[in-house]
Amino acid sequence: MKKIMIGVLCSLLLAGAPPVAAAQELSLGGQPVGIEVQTAGVLVAGFAEVSGAGESVSPAREAGLQEGDRIVQVGETRVNSAQEFIDAVTRRQGERVSLRLLRGGSEQTVELQPVQAEDGQWMLGLWLRDQSAGIGTLTFYDPDTGIYGALGHSVSDETTGEPLPIRGGQITDAQIVSVQPGSRGAPGELSGCADHAQVLGEIRKNSDKGIYGVAGRALGAGSAAVGVATPGPASILTTLEGRQVRAYSVEISRVYQEQGAQRLLLTVTDPMLRQIAGGIVQGMSGSPIVQDGKLVGAVTHVLVNDPCRGYGIGIRDMLDEAGLAALGLAA
């Protein structure tokens, strides 16, 4: 019964219902999580030449499709996966195909003629993508509602950089297996291994302020009240090996507003983090920022030309995005 109630509550919150109060203290993240999302529609990832009838062509490219287009319908058939798309095209046995797609916020309809390949299949000459997977870091878990937040930025389309519209997804258990240190002009990276069999929770929302959903079990270690970031010393909680979360010192050098969110400019001061990782690296996104014993934000990006510096997002914005009201959060 408890799981059902939590799931309904989370669904209402993430759909835009009035926020509810978070627990007096949130569980702190810092642990790596596998992130798997399924897109709403299928994305055009590239083009291929189809050999048939003595020539090689790509009907999709010639019809004007572009990488990053999101195809939502083939004829009258809605499609949410590459297999559904292939099945819908195959059923037409060479007839002209009408595709409804979304590009840059506008809807378009494109018609194209499939080509019969040498093996007899009817093809359009394009590569499709219907899911995305990677490693990120958990930011917080609310024990009262089961809602979690992670990443601090969106899971984005590789071509357009825009948040991927999703139809579902999950976070899974993961561990860090190696660290590729960052250097000036070359961002480093945490290499992780996700355990797809150990699902921790569902992904219900993907936005420019992070991913959010409901967890099926308690997450995080330790807890803290939420606060407002100010310039000065702080720490980030992150994992550089296995599942071991540790605190590393940073300096918040600037707090400002940009694009409707509070942003933090960070400098890594911890000698161990600088030695092992070179500073902030890819995969640390979502690492909680703790200042004076309070959760104040999450790491989001690294400065490419200086891996010891990066950016964060204020926790107030993440909680608002999750539909949680932070009790006792000073203005």
C-alpha positions in Angstrom: 0.0 0.0 0.0 2.8 2.4 0.9 4.5 2.0 -2.5 1.2 2.7 -4.4 0.5 5.8 -2.3 4.0 7.1 -2.9 3.8 6.5 -6.7 0.5 8.3 -7.0 1.8 11.2 -4.9 4.9 11.5 -7.1 2.9 11.4 -10.3 0.7 14.2 -9.1 3.7 16.3 -8.0 5.7 16.0 -11.2 2.6 16.7 -13.3 2.5 20.2 -11.8 0.2 19.9 -8.8 0.8 22.3 -5.9 4.0 21.4 -4.1 4.0 19.5 -0.8 6.5 19.9 2.0 9.6 17.9 2.0 10.9 16.3 5.1 12.7 18.5 7.6 15.9 16.9 6.4 16.7 15.3 3.1 18.9 12.2 2.6 22.1 13.3 0.9 23.2 11.6 -2.4 26.7 11.5 -3.8 26.3 7.9 -5.0 26.6 7.0 -8.7 23.5 5.9 -10.4 22.9 4.4 -13.8 20.5 6.5 -15.9 18.3 4.9 -18.6 15.6 6.9 -20.4 13.2 6.0 -23.3 12.4 8.8 -25.6 9.0 10.0 -26.6 9.1 9.2 -30.3 12.3 8.1 -32.1 15.2 10.4 -32.8 17.1 10.7 -36.1 20.7 9.9 -35.2 22.2 9.8 -38.7 21.8 8.7 -42.3 22.8 5.6 -44.3 23.0 4.9 -48.0 20.7 2.1 -49.2 22.1 0.0 -52.1 19.4 -1.2 -54.5 18.4 -1.1 -58.2 22.0 -0.2 -59.1 22.3 2.9 -57.0 22.9 4.0 -53.4 20.6 6.6 -51.9 19.3 7.8 -48.6 15.6 8.7 -49.0 15.5 10.3 -45.6 18.3 12.7 -46.3 16.9 13.6 -49.7 13.5 14.3 -48.2 15.1 16.9 -45.9 15.2 15.1 -42.5 17.8 16.3 -40.1 19.8 14.8 -37.2 17.9 15.5 -34.0 14.4 15.3 -35.6 12.0 13.5 -33.4 9.6 11.2 -35.4 6.3 10.6 -33.6 4.1 9.1 -36.3 4.4 7.0 -39.4 1.2 7.5 -41.4 -1.6 7.1 -38.8 0.6 5.0 -36.5 2.1 6.5 -33.4 5.7 5.3 -32.8 7.7 5.3 -29.6 10.5 2.9 -30.4 12.8 2.1 -33.3 11.1 -1.3 -33.7 7.6 0.2 -33.9 9.0 2.6 -36.6 10.5 -0.3 -38.6 7.3 -2.4 -38.3 5.2 0.5 -39.5 7.4 1.1 -42.6 7.7 -2.6 -43.4 3.9 -3.0 -43.4 3.6 -0.5 -46.3 5.7 -2.7 -48.6 7.2 0.0 -50.6 4.4 2.6 -50.5 5.2 6.2 -49.9 5.6 7.0 -46.2 4.3 10.0 -44.4 6.3 10.9 -41.3 5.2 13.4 -38.7 8.1 14.9 -36.8 9.0 17.6 -34.3 11.9 20.0 -35.0 12.8 23.0 -33.0 9.4 23.1 -31.3 7.4 23.0 -34.5 5.6 20.0 -36.1 6.2 19.0 -39.7 5.1 16.3 -42.1 7.5 14.8 -44.6 6.7 12.3 -47.3 9.4 10.0 -48.7 9.7 6.9 -50.9 11.4 3.8 -49.4 14.0 2.0 -51.4 14.2 -1.8 -51.7 17.6 -2.9 -50.6 19.4 -5.8 -52.2 18.1 -8.2 -49.4 14.5 -7.3 -50.3 13.8 -5.0 -47.3 12.2 -1.6 -47.8 14.4 1.0 -46.2 14.5 4.8 -45.7 18.3 5.2 -45.1 18.5 6.5 -41.6 19.7 5.6 -38.1 17.3 5.8 -35.2 17.7 6.2 -31.5 15.0 5.6 -28.9 16.8 5.5 -25.7 19.8 6.9 -23.8 21.9 5.6 -21.0 24.8 6.9 -18.8 26.1 7.5 -15.4 25.2 10.4 -13.1 25.1 11.2 -9.4 22.2 11.3 -7.0 21.6 14.6 -5.3 18.8 14.0 -2.7 16.1 11.7 -1.6 13.1 12.8 0.4 12.1 10.0 2.9 8.6 11.4 3.4 7.5 11.2 -0.3 10.0 8.9 -1.9 10.9 11.6 -4.4 14.5 11.9 -5.5 16.5 14.4 -7.6 19.7 13.8 -9.6 22.1 15.2 -12.2 21.2 18.9 -11.8 20.8 19.2 -15.6 18.9 17.4 -18.3 19.6 14.2 -20.2 20.0 16.0 -23.5 19.9 15.1 -27.2 23.5 14.7 -28.4 22.7 16.7 -31.6 20.6 19.6 -30.5 21.6 19.8 -26.8 17.9 20.1 -25.8 16.4 18.0 -23.0 15.2 14.7 -24.4 11.4 14.4 -24.2 11.0 11.1 -22.4 8.2 8.5 -22.0 9.8 6.8 -19.0 13.0 5.6 -17.6 14.8 4.3 -14.5 17.8 4.8 -12.3 19.8 1.8 -11.3 22.6 0.9 -8.9 26.0 1.7 -10.2 29.7 1.8 -9.2 32.7 3.8 -10.4 35.4 1.6 -11.9 37.9 4.3 -13.0 38.6 8.0 -13.3 39.9 9.7 -16.3 41.4 12.9 -14.9 40.6 16.2 -16.5 43.1 18.7 -17.9 42.9 22.1 -19.6 40.8 21.7 -22.7 40.0 18.0 -22.1 37.2 17.3 -19.6 37.8 14.2 -17.5 35.2 11.5 -16.9 34.1 9.0 -14.3 33.7 5.5 -15.9 31.0 3.5 -14.2 29.3 0.2 -14.5 25.5 0.2 -14.1 23.7 -2.8 -12.6 20.5 -3.0 -14.8 19.0 -5.7 -12.6 19.1 -3.4 -9.5 16.5 -0.8 -10.3 16.4 2.0 -7.7 13.5 4.1 -9.0 11.6 5.4 -11.9 12.4 8.6 -13.9 9.3 10.7 -14.3 10.7 14.1 -15.3 13.7 15.2 -17.4 14.3 19.0 -17.3 17.1 21.5 -17.5 17.3 21.3 -13.7 17.8 17.6 -13.4 16.0 14.3 -13.5 13.3 13.4 -10.9 11.1 10.5 -10.0 10.1 8.2 -7.2 12.4 5.6 -5.7 11.3 2.1 -4.7 13.7 2.1 -1.7 15.4 4.5 0.6 18.4 6.2 -1.0 21.4 8.2 0.2 23.5 8.2 3.3 23.3 10.8 6.0 20.9 13.8 6.0 20.8 17.5 6.1 18.4 20.4 6.2 18.3 22.6 3.1 19.9 26.1 2.9 20.8 28.9 0.6 24.3 29.0 -0.9 26.6 32.0 -0.1 30.2 32.7 -1.3 32.6 30.8 0.9 33.9 27.3 1.8 31.7 24.3 1.1 32.1 20.6 0.1 30.8 18.3 -2.5 29.8 14.7 -1.9 30.8 12.4 -4.8 32.2 9.0 -5.6 35.6 8.3 -7.2 35.8 4.6 -6.5 33.2 1.8 -6.2 30.2 3.1 -4.2 32.2 5.0 -1.6 30.8 8.5 -1.1 33.3 11.1 0.3 33.3 14.8 0.9 35.8 17.1 -0.9 36.3 20.7 -0.2 35.4 23.5 -2.7 35.0 27.2 -2.6 31.8 28.9 -3.8 33.2 32.0 -5.4 30.0 33.4 -6.8 26.2 33.0 -6.5 24.0 34.5 -9.2 20.8 34.1 -11.2 20.8 32.9 -14.8 18.0 31.6 -17.0 15.5 31.4 -14.1 17.8 29.4 -11.7 20.3 30.1 -9.0 23.8 29.3 -10.3 27.0 28.7 -8.2 30.5 29.1 -9.5 32.8 26.6 -7.8 36.5 26.1 -7.4 37.9 22.7 -6.2 40.3 23.3 -3.3 40.6 19.7 -2.1 44.1 18.3 -2.8 42.9 14.7 -3.2 40.2 15.5 -5.7 42.6 17.6 -7.7 45.2 14.9 -7.7 42.9 12.0 -8.5 40.4 13.6 -10.9 42.1 16.9 -11.8 39.0 18.7 -10.4 35.4 18.3 -11.6 34.8 15.6 -14.3 31.9 14.3 -16.3 29.7 11.9 -14.2 29.9 14.1 -11.1 26.8 16.0 -12.2 24.3 15.9 -9.3 26.9 15.7 -6.6 25.4 17.5 -3.6 27.0 20.7 -2.4 27.0 21.1 1.4 27.7 24.3 3.2 27.6 24.9 6.9 26.0 21.5 7.3 23.2 22.3 4.9 22.4 21.0 1.4 22.6 24.1 -0.8 22.9 22.8 -4.4 24.4 20.3 -6.8 27.3 20.2 -9.3 26.3 20.5 -12.9 29.2 21.4 -15.2 32.9 21.8 -15.5 34.8 24.6 -17.1 36.6 22.9 -20.1 39.6 25.3 -19.9 39.9 24.8 -16.1 38.7 21.5 -14.7 39.3 22.8 -11.1 36.4 25.2 -11.7 32.8 24.5 -12.5 29.1 25.3 -11.9 26.3 24.2 -9.7 22.6 24.8 -9.3 20.8 25.9 -6.2 18.9 23.3 -4.3 15.8 25.5 -4.1 15.4 25.2 -7.9 15.8 21.4 -7.8 13.2 21.1 -5.1 10.8 23.4 -7.0 11.3 21.3 -10.1 10.5 18.1 -8.1 7.4 19.6 -6.7 8.7 19.8 -3.1 8.6 22.8 -0.8 11.6 23.2 1.3 10.7 23.8 5.0 12.7 26.4 6.8 14.6 27.5 3.7 15.7 31.1 4.2 15.0 33.6 1.5 
